[in-house]
Amino acid sequence: MKNKKIKNSGSITILFLCVVMISISCNKYLPEDRETVGEDSQFTVDMYQPVLGRTTFFTDNFFKGSTSFPASFKIVNPRRRSGEPANELTDVFPVKVWKKAYDGNEKSLAEIEAKREIQNRPIFEMSPHTGALTMWAEARSAYIRSQPDSGYLFDIELSNSGGRRYYRNMKLMPLRERPYEPSNYNPISGQPLSNGVFPSVVSNIKGVATNRYLSFYDVDVYIRKLEGTGVTSNSLSFKFLDTLFNPIDPALFSNTDWPNLVHGFDMKMTATGVTYNVAFPIPLVELPTRYTTPDGRRSKVQFGYSRLGFGGRKEDALLGLDFAIYEPGSWEIVFAFKNENPKFTND
Amino acid sequence: MRFACCIIVLALITTFSSKSFAQNNITISGVVKEKDSGDGKAGVTISAGKPPKPIGYSDSEGRFSVVVPVGSELIFSFVGFIPVNRTVTANVTSLEITIEASQNSMQEVVVQGFKSKTRETSSGSSTVISGRAVQNVPVSNVVELLQGKVAGLNVQNNTGSPGSMGTIQLRGLSSNNISADGFLTPTSPLFVIDGVPVDVNTNYEYGFQGGGPGISPLALIPPEDIEQFDVLRDAAATSQYGSRAAYGVIIITTKRGQSKVPIIQYSSNFFMKTPPRLREIVGGREERLNRIRAILDYDTSILSSQALINQTPFLSDSLNPYFNNATNWQDYYFRNTFNQQHNLSIYGGDRTFNYKTNLNYYKEDGIVENTGFKRYSLSMNALYQPTDAFRMVVNLSGSLGQKQNGSGVGLVQTGVAAGSSTSSLLPPPSLFSENNSALATASIVNNNKTTNIASSLDLQYEPISGIRFGNLLSYSFNSGTADRFTPSFLKSGSSEAYNYNDRTYTLYNRSTISLVKTLNDIHNFSGYVFNEINSYGFRASAILLNQTPNDQIQGPLGYNWSATRGGTLNNINDTRQHGYGASFSYNYDRKYILDISYRFDGLSTNGPSQGYSQNPAISVRWNFNKEKFFDNSGWLTYGSLRGSWGRNIKPTGSIFDVFGKYRVGDQYNNNPTVYIDYNIVPNTNFLPETQTQTNGGLEFGLWNNTVEATFETYYRSIDNQVMDIALADINGFNMLKIYAKSLVNYGFEWSTNFRLLKQNKTWQWSVSVNGGLNKDVLTKLPNELRQMTVGINETVNGVTTSVPVVYRIGRNSLSNLMFHTQGIYASTDDVPVNIATGKRLQLGNGTGYYFQGGDPRWTDINGDYVIDENDLLPIGNPQPLVTGGIGSQLSYKGFQLNVNVTYTIARDLLNTALADALKNYTSPTSLNALLPIDNFNYWKPSPSDKGTGTVNAQYPNPYDFRRAGTLMPFRTNQTLFLEDGTYWKINNMVLLYNVNRDVLKRFGMTSCRLSLSANNVYTFSNYSGPDPELVTGLGRDNSGGYPNARSYAVGINIQF
């Protein structure tokens, strides 16, 4: 009797288990929860033309559509136009990356450098989950094909748990280095088109000879990298030349905020020029700081002086340049008054 | 009354005694007592003879006296009680019979399909709840008390507005359609009240969208009049209700006269409602200093901060009496109220003729000022069955509901929410104060009425034994009106009168021919064919008068005709449905049961190219306790296995979706023109929503029903859900309505009942536990999409926020689209930096808003160092995983203590209320209310450096007001405010006392029960908001909801 009881309660347990199993087994007929790769998702840019020698970050170049994130993006099969594989794009190079945010308040070069480090990365890199592309500043036309060469082709693989999709024949056509901006080099041939560039601001500067206000055409700006012996560190100098190419004492630009002219340190001012130890590129980050233009894309220098003009009126003269320098080295920026010298004396 | 009883008893005695001289007769007298109470049981039928025929009834005190031949067998029977047999012997003339309530739930009468059966022979899944479960606790809507009573029935009382209804779902989510303002389409089961179908989903939206009365049709049912609820869950049980039964069916049967002795029953409750604990608010000077401190600390410069303070009069002009206050606004909105309800019912009769009349009055003043609900109802029914061949049942009920909504509309009280989140610095409400919502709540003249007339006539005729013709005709008419007058001082000098009226009708007729045949006593066949006609319609008109002559004259014309509106609303609806079907049942010796049914329906909203919708159902049952191998098992009282599969439909859309809408245009060549409305393309393939459900169940009772349990599992797929698909602008039409969405619910339900003490003890205790685990999965979207986002514009405190909902195949059918918050940045150095550009994580591309210490750490899903819409994830499930209840019933002699607990487990709630309260801190120059913030672990900067601060803070820096406008650190679409909404709630506790019968005799009563009850007693929850139940169907806690009141009641129930 007792055995029978156990057997019976066993059978009711089996029935119960059956009910539970039925409920669980329904699961497998349901669709699984997965991500989507959308039909309508597209790269909005298919030709990438980074300027070599600068870090270029292409973002916002993917229309998500019905694709759901997280998703993975990968560069597949980078090749030259001739079809041979482009190993130079996939090989890793030591590149300088930011590890902490630059904010323009750093007090020394060491503090700036502590925010960066060298990492080994492919020179042309895709952010793994975004579709953003980066061409690192260490890329040089010496080993990367630049225009007028037709450059490279590559495919992008987009994948997530919903499947994968390839975007084929994206074009990479880098432009030659233009180590500084504003630039006087032709972007494709790399040849200079003029002697120098124009300053950004020329205001209230009177010429000594004609007493007229000088204009942009009266000033040439030469941005030069100093090479050769004695050039050791990363520095930036400002010089002013008169019509005879004699140096003008920078101290004459007495309204200039010399300590905060650029984000540089150890200012040395002589009668011929003023030099700062700086970190490159200039500006370091496209971020509005006290040293940059309001959009943060260029560093901004302004030299000023005041004098008494006609009738005893105060005239505030201003000479300025918005510029960027991408290549490390010892650089100088020369303002040459080519037609007429500026007047510093009172009327 | 007693006199009338005596006469009837005397009449009975004389009637029966006049027949009884021929044989060796004996007069037997005695008393029938009810086992539980020990009181006399009135109306017990005493039968004798072969076959037994009724020969007498017990009187109101349980006494009886019959004259019968010696040796005959007397049967004492009463519905719901175990019959007692006694053989009459010559030497016994006095009998004391104890009659006991039937505990065998297998003999319970359940209604499935159109037929009443014993539970033993019904193969569908259904639950019976006695009407007693909803009595003793006074509530305006009886559905509130069904919470936690039925496994799989998820009732969330998410509004405390008197006369409204919370949300009710059977077996999970049936539709994930959402209105633009963030309300989930209601998918309540179909209610059938005494044969009259009441679809509470249709026109339900008037509760919050427009100016309708906001009275739920179910609030018009007096709870005292309810005999039982039958909750039909699976497709086999609901198959006969085919149309509109896709979300389940709840049948409400009102009381019937069943006592030969007429009974007058009066019950009354006096109850007090108290508002929930109100939130704490920073008041007066402290509030002002808090704002000033925030501006001084966080403005861009000290000069700017001083300028801002000086430009803000309520901060700088602190001695101005208009700003020099500390007003507690919530006090002006909430109140304690005293309410009452009365019910009188008179019923009596026997099997051949019985009747019932019920009168009900209910009055409840809402805990929010100027809100309240009153119900007046009168209902009656009568059954006339002169012979077994003919039966007629008539039901008639009329009820009137009256409601004040204050300044809100039914479900939501935005005025109260906005008002109570107003700055304490403003002066208390008066004609001259700026904040008028308090005044508006109190002074808007608002009167809403719903009248309902419902009637049904059920005729059955059996000309030949075994073949029965039946016809049920029912008609229900509902008329609602709403009048609202807003005086001019509340509306910038423009008074406004709004009048609304609607009418809904439902006409239903069903004719059946049924056949019953039994062969060899073991093969039982039954079947029927039926046809059904259903017609229902709704029409609402409204008129809005702007700028009436003055505040006393509320019409008939508004001065400002350009702002005056009127006409019939566009939710007009007139639907026809006719259905034909057949059903066949076979059972073999009540052991193996097979039910098959098939019906097809034609609908006026069906696309003409789709024809009739077909709804088959099949179900089986195996009562395995009747098998031989269980013959000797004393422990198994009953046991059975059930399985069913079937399909139902639910009409959706309107005739305009099928055939298009035509408009009258301008004259052309002196002829009127008619053109098609280019908004929606006619879709002749339109189909009703279809539910296909598979159900499995196991029921057993052990050890003489000491333990009873039912386990069920189901898989239901709801297909053809309507969706608006926007068309490309080259199509001419804007939108196509198609059936394109499917979702699946599967789950497991349990209901168990334990009798913890032996049956014959004075102490009796039984505990029932039930619950349902439900998961829903979205299985289909239109256009082969796998994911869709639906925007929502919810307005909370006048601010429109938007947390879109994501439909994603394979996932729960509603998810929130939101940022994933992983804590707060303790310092600016913690913010990730783009290695290529050297910039910190930023909000939006190129906005210049970089994250810093004290900002929320939102996960950058795609790693582009920009937080934008690409980083939104589908997160959360607003549908609870498990819902259910626990009930305990403890009795000792005349005392009884009932406790009901409900639980809702694993549900994701969005605490919009908290987000909103904290957000107030980010705008120190706005006149909003400030909550005491010290209770929250928010980020505070370190004194030396504003870039670093509290480590492991829970909430972001609330004071950084200059950046907050863009950054919105307290935005609701982030997981910071997504909380677990699990709660356990003590629904109600009732203490009953049956006064001793001997005492009652002196007052001429037969029964008197006193009750003390508390409702909505306490909620246990980790949820940080005010009430985890008071949330929308999407799980969002908008502070605009009407809070649930706690109530305490004293009641009395007297029977003569």
Interface residues (C-beta under 8 A of the other chain):
Chain A: M1 K4 K5 N8 S9 I12 L15 F16 V19 V20 I22 S23 C26 N27 L30 P31 E32 D33 R34 T36 T55 F57 T59 D60 K64 S66 S68 F69 P70 A71 V97 W98 K99 K100 A101 Y102 K115 R116 Q119 S127 P128 H129 T130 G131 A132 T134 W136 G162 L284 V285 E286 L287 P288
Chain B: F629 F630 N632 S633 W635 L636 G639 L641 G696 G697 L698 F700 F711 E712 T713 Y714 Y715 V744 Y746 G747 F748 V777 T779 L785 R786 Q787 R808 I809 G810 R811 T828 D829 V831 V833 N834 I835 A836 T837 G838 K839 R840 N845 G848 Y850 I861 N862 G863 D864 V866 N870 D871 L873
